[in-house]
Amino acid sequence: MTVEAWTFLFVTLSFLVYTYIGWRSRVRDTKGFFVAEQGVPAIANGAATAADWMSAASFISNAGLIAFLGYDGNIYLLGSTGGFVLLALLVAPYLRKFGQYTVPDFIGDRYYSNTARIIAVAIAILICVTYVSGQMRGVGIVFSRFLQVPINAGVVIGMAIVGFFAVLGGMKGITWTQVAQYGVLTTAYLIPACAIAWMLTGNPIPQLAFVFGDITDKLNAISLDLGFPEYTQPFVNKSELDVLFSNLSILLGTAGLPHVIVRFYTVPSPRAARFSVGWALLFCAILITTMPAIAEFSRYNLIASLHDKTPREIHALDWAIKWENTGLLQFDDKNHNGRIELTPDDSSNEITIDRDIVFLSTPEVAQLSPWVIAFVAAGGLAASLSTAAGLLLVISSSIAHDIYYRLINPEASEEKRVFLGRVMVCFAIAIAGYFGINPPGFVGEIVTMSIGFASASFFPVILLGIFDKRTNKEGAIAGMLVSLIFTASYIIGEQFLGMPAWCFGIGSQGIGAVGAILNFTITLSVSRFTPPPPLEIQELTENLRYPENAPRGLVDIGEEQLD
């Protein structure tokens, strides 16, 4: 069977499984639709959280970014690991004990302010729309190459599938679909990684092959021969300060992502929330520790396959032609010497490789079996759709629950709230599709933008809302607004308007950490110069940290306390 035939088979079977799970998990009430009836076991929630986090960026893009950036590319791995530790220790159990549905719910009630709630809703939608555009781009890339359909058509197909199980089952359907998707994407990542590790080093464990094999030395030598710095040379593409702040931004942003946080509202108790973070970290570690190895193997094989080859030799490679047809791989014999050469100088470089295709093309470059290549495609779709589903539900709940139910019509029936939630999922899918067709950058870059927004805006007010009872609504509102405006302006200016990185050379991927520092400073300062929160809010905050003394539900603060 051809790669396309295997891909069609695997994709069809996996989509049928996802659709069946969505149908079996369909719900009729808001608790099922928004928080999966708060009955998801810790280990299952850990797998679902891992699938939520290991998005198209993790599966498709990160290996390519690391392959091109070398040492500096590890910013995409280190911060996320620390972020899950922060979630386990400082965020997840306390938010689960608070007992609401969403991050804007927590911010609106903890800061006794409808204004804070509305700002939080706007930030959640901004984060999720940015994040989901990367997922839809990943779906389009997979369909474009492996099923030979246009990228735009692939995005539409992905929208239809994720919309089906998200609309029917809400968070319950998404959760159990993500558990299945975790199994698919992890297996699809490990099979080629182990096979290529064995082929290149004789050791089938990628992590050990990466550390103890000789590929690193060979790649360093090849890089120097071609005029590049050594692959392992640090701080070539980023300064030390930029690497530090990029890691810090991803670390704080991971602990503030609304589609990850909402997962911990689905478990039965705060204890289960803490355990599910532990499971998620373990499940994520399997992929995260494999990425540096597969990135190095991919770069080595791509150079060996393409550099200093004649156009005839390259076009004899079936995979090269098919990726070239997508527009994501290009060759141009600029000096007309009959050889295609990879150089560090853009003006003379004759091979252009989109970072998002590096891992997806790796099994083909290594000449693995067609079914392995196809299974990687199915894994890429699982990674993209699992995260997209969680993001779509956050957008839906932000409008249907946080705005409509909490602010406009508190008397709305269960049926009306679930119906509106489903309508909002469809609306969110349309937005996701648009940005998937018109993406603002590489998948990994897009996702890092949204993580920067979460780092700057949500993490500080969540942390202070849990651990500082003196933080008030004025401080939280000022902190969120100023930090978000600063961070968004910096990212847009540097990424799209040609603005230099004027903040000590920190790039757009690390500016979220600067925004977080700004948020902490403003929130704490404004809170100390304005009236303290009501006593019942201070008692609630105090109780959050002492489970044995805490009330089972949220303290009734009364509508008169809300601005």
C-alpha positions in Angstrom: 0.0 0.0 0.0 1.1 3.6 -0.7 1.7 6.2 2.0 -1.5 7.9 0.9 -3.5 4.7 1.2 -2.2 4.0 4.7 -2.8 7.6 5.7 -6.4 7.4 4.5 -6.9 4.2 6.5 -5.3 5.4 9.7 -7.0 8.8 9.6 -10.4 7.3 8.8 -10.2 4.8 11.6 -9.0 7.3 14.2 -11.7 9.8 13.1 -14.3 7.1 13.5 -13.1 6.4 17.0 -13.1 10.1 18.0 -16.6 10.5 16.5 -17.9 7.4 18.4 -16.5 8.6 21.7 -18.1 12.0 21.1 -21.4 10.4 20.4 -21.3 8.1 23.4 -20.2 11.1 25.6 -22.9 13.5 24.5 -24.4 15.5 27.4 -27.5 17.6 28.1 -26.6 19.6 31.1 -24.1 22.4 31.8 -22.0 20.5 34.3 -21.4 17.8 31.7 -20.8 20.3 28.9 -18.4 22.6 30.7 -16.6 20.4 33.3 -17.4 16.8 32.3 -19.6 16.3 35.4 -16.4 16.7 37.5 -16.1 12.9 37.5 -12.9 12.3 35.4 -10.3 10.1 37.2 -6.9 11.6 37.9 -5.0 9.4 35.5 -7.4 9.9 32.6 -7.4 13.6 33.3 -3.6 13.5 33.2 -3.7 11.9 29.8 -6.2 14.4 28.5 -4.2 17.3 29.9 -1.1 15.9 28.2 -2.9 15.6 24.9 -4.3 19.2 25.5 -0.7 20.5 26.0 1.1 18.4 23.4 -0.5 20.4 20.6 0.5 20.8 16.9 3.4 22.9 18.3 4.8 20.0 20.4 4.2 17.3 17.8 4.7 19.0 14.5 6.7 22.2 15.0 9.0 22.0 18.1 11.4 19.4 16.6 11.8 21.6 13.5 12.4 24.7 15.6 15.0 22.9 17.7 16.6 21.4 14.6 17.2 24.9 13.1 18.0 26.7 16.4 20.2 24.0 18.0 20.9 24.6 21.6 18.8 27.7 21.8 15.7 25.8 20.6 15.4 24.0 23.9 13.5 27.0 25.3 10.4 25.2 23.8 11.0 22.3 26.2 12.4 23.5 29.5 9.8 26.1 30.3 6.8 23.8 29.8 8.2 21.2 32.3 8.5 23.8 35.0 5.1 25.1 34.1 3.5 21.8 35.1 5.3 21.8 38.4 3.8 25.3 39.1 0.4 24.0 38.2 0.7 21.1 40.6 2.0 23.1 43.5 0.5 26.6 43.2 -2.6 26.5 40.9 -4.6 23.4 40.1 -5.7 22.1 43.5 -6.7 25.6 44.7 -8.7 26.4 41.6 -10.5 23.1 41.9 -11.3 23.8 45.5 -12.7 27.2 44.5 -15.4 25.2 42.6 -16.2 27.2 39.4 -16.1 26.3 35.7 -13.5 28.7 34.1 -10.6 31.0 34.7 -12.8 34.1 34.2 -15.2 32.6 36.8 -12.4 32.5 39.3 -11.2 36.0 38.5 -14.7 37.5 38.5 -15.7 36.0 41.8 -12.3 36.3 43.6 -12.0 39.9 42.6 -15.7 40.6 43.2 -15.9 42.4 39.9 -17.9 42.0 36.7 -15.3 44.3 35.0 -12.5 41.9 35.9 -14.6 39.0 34.6 -15.2 40.7 31.2 -11.5 41.5 30.9 -10.6 37.9 31.7 -13.1 36.7 29.1 -11.5 38.9 26.5 -8.0 37.7 27.4 -9.1 34.0 27.4 -10.6 34.4 23.9 -7.4 36.2 22.7 -5.2 33.4 24.0 -7.3 30.6 22.6 -7.9 32.2 19.2 -4.1 32.7 18.8 -3.4 29.2 20.1 -6.0 27.5 18.0 -4.8 29.1 14.7 -1.6 27.1 15.1 -3.6 23.9 15.5 -5.6 24.5 12.4 -2.4 25.2 10.4 -1.0 21.9 11.6 -4.2 20.1 10.4 -3.9 21.8 7.0 -0.2 20.8 6.6 -0.9 17.1 7.4 -3.8 16.9 5.0 -2.0 18.8 2.3 1.0 16.4 2.2 -0.3 13.0 3.2 -3.8 13.1 1.5 -2.7 15.5 -1.3 -5.5 18.0 -0.7 -5.1 21.8 -0.5 -4.1 23.1 2.9 -7.3 25.1 3.1 -9.4 22.0 2.4 -7.5 20.2 5.1 -8.3 22.9 7.6 -12.1 22.6 6.7 -12.0 18.8 7.2 -10.3 19.2 10.6 -12.9 21.8 11.6 -15.7 19.5 10.8 -14.3 16.6 12.8 -13.4 18.6 15.9 -16.7 20.4 15.8 -18.7 17.2 15.9 -17.3 15.8 19.1 -17.0 19.2 20.8 -20.6 20.2 20.0 -22.1 16.8 21.0 -20.1 15.9 24.1 -18.7 19.3 25.3 -15.9 18.8 27.9 -17.0 15.2 28.6 -16.7 14.2 25.0 -13.5 16.2 24.5 -11.9 14.6 27.6 -12.4 11.0 26.6 -11.5 11.8 23.0 -8.2 13.4 24.2 -7.4 10.3 26.2 -7.6 8.3 22.9 -5.7 11.0 21.1 -2.9 10.9 23.6 -2.3 7.2 22.9 -2.3 7.9 19.1 0.0 10.9 19.1 2.6 9.4 21.6 2.8 6.1 19.8 3.2 7.9 16.5 6.0 10.0 17.9 8.0 7.2 19.5 7.9 4.7 16.6 9.9 6.7 14.2 12.1 8.2 16.9 13.1 4.7 18.1 13.6 3.4 14.6 15.8 6.2 13.5 17.8 6.1 16.7 18.5 2.4 16.0 19.4 3.1 12.4 21.9 5.9 13.2 23.4 4.7 16.5 22.4 1.1 17.1 20.5 2.2 20.2 16.7 2.1 20.0 16.1 4.4 22.9 16.2 8.0 21.5 17.2 9.7 24.8 20.2 7.3 25.2 21.1 7.5 21.5 21.1 11.3 21.8 23.3 11.4 24.9 25.7 8.5 24.2 25.7 8.2 20.4 28.1 10.0 18.0 25.5 11.8 15.9 26.0 15.0 17.9 29.8 15.1 17.0 29.1 14.3 13.4 26.4 17.0 13.1 28.7 19.6 14.7 31.4 18.7 12.2 29.0 18.9 9.3 27.6 22.2 10.5 31.1 23.7 10.7 32.0 22.4 7.2 28.9 24.1 5.8 29.7 27.4 7.5 27.2 27.1 10.3 28.0 27.3 14.0 28.2 24.0 15.8 24.8 22.6 16.4 25.3 22.5 20.2 26.9 25.9 20.5 24.8 28.0 22.9 23.4 31.5 22.4 23.9 31.7 18.7 20.4 32.7 17.7 19.4 34.2 21.1 21.2 36.0 23.8 21.5 34.5 27.3 19.0 37.0 28.6 16.6 36.2 25.8 16.9 32.5 26.5 16.3 33.0 30.2 13.2 35.2 29.7 11.8 32.9 26.9 12.0 29.9 29.3 10.4 32.0 32.1 7.6 33.1 29.8 6.8 29.6 28.7 7.0 28.4 32.4 4.6 31.0 33.7 2.4 30.9 30.6 1.9 27.1 30.9 0.6 27.6 34.4 -1.8 30.3 33.1 -3.3 28.7 30.0 -7.1 28.6 30.3 -7.6 25.4 28.3 -5.1 23.6 30.5 -6.4 25.0 33.8 -10.0 24.1 32.9 -9.0 20.5 32.9 -8.6 20.6 36.6 -12.2 21.6 37.1 -13.2 18.2 35.7 -11.8 16.0 38.5 -13.7 15.1 41.7 -11.5 16.9 44.3 -8.4 19.1 44.8 -6.4 16.0 45.6 -7.3 14.5 42.3 -6.4 17.8 40.6 -2.9 17.6 42.1 -2.5 14.0 41.1 -3.7 14.6 37.6 -1.0 17.2 37.1 1.6 14.6 38.2 0.2 12.2 35.7 0.2 14.9 33.0 3.8 15.7 33.7 4.8 12.1 33.4 2.9 11.6 30.1 4.3 14.8 28.7 7.9 13.9 29.7 7.7 10.9 27.3 7.4 13.3 24.3 9.4 16.2 25.7 12.6 14.1 26.4 12.3 12.6 22.9 12.2 16.0 21.0 15.9 16.9 21.2 16.9 13.5 19.9 14.4 13.5 17.0 15.4 17.2 16.2 19.1 16.2 15.9 18.3 13.1 13.9 16.1 15.1 11.5 18.7 17.8 10.8 21.4 15.2 10.2 19.3 13.2 7.8 17.9 16.2 5.9 21.5 17.5 5.3 22.7 14.1 4.2 19.7 13.7 1.8 19.5 17.1 0.2 22.8 19.0 0.4 25.1 19.0 -2.6 22.7 16.9 -4.7 21.8 17.6 -8.3 18.2 18.6 -9.1 17.8 15.3 -10.8 18.9 13.4 -7.7 16.5 15.4 -5.5 13.6 15.0 -7.8 14.2 11.3 -7.7 13.1 11.4 -4.1 9.3 10.9 -4.1 8.9 12.5 -0.6 10.8 15.7 -1.7 8.6 16.2 -4.7 5.4 15.8 -2.6 6.6 18.2 0.0 7.7 20.6 -2.7 4.2 20.5 -4.1 2.8 21.8 -0.8 5.1 24.9 -1.1 6.7 24.1 2.2 10.0 22.8 0.7 11.7 24.7 -2.1 14.9 24.3 -4.2 16.6 27.0 -6.2 20.0 26.5 -8.0 20.9 30.2 -7.6 24.5 29.9 -8.8 23.6 27.5 -11.7 26.3 25.0 -10.9 24.0 22.0 -11.1 24.2 21.4 -7.3 21.7 22.3 -4.6 23.5 23.6 -1.6 22.6 24.5 2.0 24.4 27.6 3.3 23.9 29.9 6.3 23.6 33.0 4.0 20.0 33.5 2.9 21.2 35.1 -0.4 23.1 32.0 -1.5 21.1 29.3 0.3 19.3 27.0 -2.2 17.2 24.9 0.1 14.2 26.4 1.9 12.5 24.2 4.5 9.5 25.2 6.5 10.1 24.4 10.2 6.7 22.7 10.5 7.6 19.9 8.1 10.8 18.7 9.7 9.3 16.1 11.9 6.5 15.1 9.6 9.0 14.5 6.8 11.5 12.6 9.0 10.2 9.1 8.6 10.2 9.6 4.8 13.7 11.0 4.8 14.8 8.0 6.8 13.0 5.6 4.4 10.8 4.0 7.0 7.9 1.8 6.1 4.8 3.6 4.5 2.6 2.6 7.4 5.0 4.4 9.9 4.9 7.5 7.7 1.1 7.4 7.7 0.8 6.8 11.4 2.9 9.9 12.0 0.3 11.8 10.0 -2.5 10.4 12.1 -0.5 11.4 15.2 -0.1 15.0 13.9 -3.9 15.2 13.4 -4.5 13.8 16.9 -2.2 16.4 18.4 -3.8 19.3 16.5 -7.4 18.2 17.1 -7.0 17.4 20.8 -5.7 20.8 21.6 -8.1 22.6 19.3 -11.1 20.9 21.0 -10.1 22.2 24.4 -9.5 25.7 23.1 -12.8 25.8 21.3 -14.6 24.9 24.5 -12.8 27.6 26.5 -14.0 30.2 23.8 -17.5 28.7 24.0 -17.7 28.7 27.8 -16.3 32.2 28.0 -19.2 33.6 26.1 -22.0 31.2 27.0 -21.2 30.8 30.7 -19.1 33.8 31.8 -20.9 36.5 29.8 -24.4 35.2 29.0 -25.2 33.2 32.1 -23.2 35.1 34.7 -23.9 38.7 33.4 -26.8 38.7 31.0 -29.3 36.0 32.0 -28.6 34.3 35.3 -32.1 32.7 35.1 -31.2 30.9 31.8 -32.3 27.2 31.8 -29.8 24.3 31.5 -31.1 23.6 27.9 -30.6 27.2 26.8 -27.1 27.4 28.3 -25.9 24.1 26.7 -27.5 25.2 23.3 -25.7 28.5 23.4 -22.5 26.7 24.3 -22.8 24.6 21.2 -23.6 27.6 19.1 -20.5 29.3 20.4 -18.4 26.2 19.6 -19.5 26.6 16.0 -18.6 30.3 16.1 -15.2 29.5 17.5 -14.6 26.9 14.8 -15.2 29.5 12.1 -12.6 31.8 13.7 -10.1 29.0 14.1 -10.6 28.0 10.5 -9.9 31.6 9.3 -6.6 31.8 11.2 -5.7 28.3 10.2 -6.0 29.4 6.6 -4.2 32.7 7.3 -1.7 31.9 10.0 0.5 34.6 11.5 3.6 32.4 11.7 5.0 28.9 12.2 2.9 26.7 14.5 5.5 26.8 17.3 5.8 30.6 17.0 2.1 31.2 17.1 1.6 29.0 20.2 4.5 30.7 22.0 2.7 34.1 21.3 -0.4 32.9 23.1 1.6 31.4 26.0 3.2 34.9 26.3 -0.2 36.4 26.7 -1.1 33.9 29.4 2.2 34.5 31.2 1.7 38.3 31.3 -2.0 38.4 32.1 -3.5 35.4 33.8 -0.7 33.8 35.9 0.0 36.8 38.2 -3.6 37.5 39.0 -4.4 33.8 39.6 -1.4 33.4 41.9 -2.0 36.5 43.8 -5.7 35.7 44.0 -4.8 32.4 45.8 -1.9 33.5 48.0 -2.5 37.2 48.7 -5.8 38.1 50.3 -4.9 41.8 50.2 -5.0 41.9 46.4 -8.1 43.6 45.3 -10.2 44.2 42.1 -8.5 47.6 41.3 -5.1 46.0 41.4 -6.1 42.9 39.3 -7.8 45.0 36.7 -4.9 47.4 36.3 -2.4 44.6 36.2 -4.2 42.6 33.6 -4.8 45.6 31.3 -1.4 47.2 31.4 0.6 43.9 31.1 -1.6 42.6 28.2 -1.4 45.9 26.3 2.4 46.0 26.8 2.9 42.4 25.8 0.6 42.4 22.8 2.0 45.6 21.5 5.6 44.3 21.8 4.7 41.0 20.1 2.8 42.6 17.2 5.5 45.2 16.8 8.4 42.8 16.6 6.7 40.0 14.7 4.7 42.0 12.1 5.9 45.7 12.0 9.6 45.3 12.0 10.2 46.8 15.5 13.5 46.0 17.1 13.7 44.1 20.3 14.3 47.2 22.4 13.6 45.7 25.8 17.2 44.5 26.6 17.2 42.4 23.4 14.4 40.2 24.7 12.4 38.9 21.7 8.6 38.4 21.4 8.9 34.8 22.7 10.3 36.0 26.1 8.4 39.3 26.5 5.6 37.6 28.3 7.9 37.2 31.3 8.5 40.9 31.4 4.8 41.4 31.1 4.3 39.1 34.1 6.8 41.1 36.2 5.0 44.3 35.2 1.6 42.7 36.2 2.9 41.6 39.6 4.3 45.0 40.3 1.2 47.0 39.2 -1.3 44.6 40.9 0.5 44.6 44.2 1.2 48.4 44.1 -2.4 49.4 43.2 -3.9 47.0 45.7 -1.9 48.6 48.5 -3.0 52.1 47.7 -6.7 51.2 47.3 -9.3 49.7 49.7 -8.8 46.1 50.7 -11.2 43.4 49.5 -14.4 42.7 51.5 -13.8 40.5 54.6 -15.7 37.6 53.1 -13.4 37.6 50.1 -10.3 37.7 52.4 -11.7 34.8 54.3 -12.4 32.9 51.1 -8.8 33.4 50.0 -7.5 32.3 53.4 -9.6 29.2 53.3 -8.4 28.2 49.8 -5.0 27.4 51.3 -6.3 25.3 54.2 -8.4 22.5 52.8 -9.3 21.1 56.2 -11.0 24.4 57.2 -12.4 25.4 53.9 -16.1 25.5 53.0 -17.3 23.1 50.4 -18.6 25.8 48.0 -18.0 29.4 47.1 -18.9 32.0 49.7 -21.9 34.0 48.7 -20.5 37.5 48.2 -23.8 39.0 47.1 -24.5 40.8 43.8 -24.2 44.2 45.6 -20.5 43.6 46.0 -20.0 43.3 42.2 -19.2 46.4 40.3 
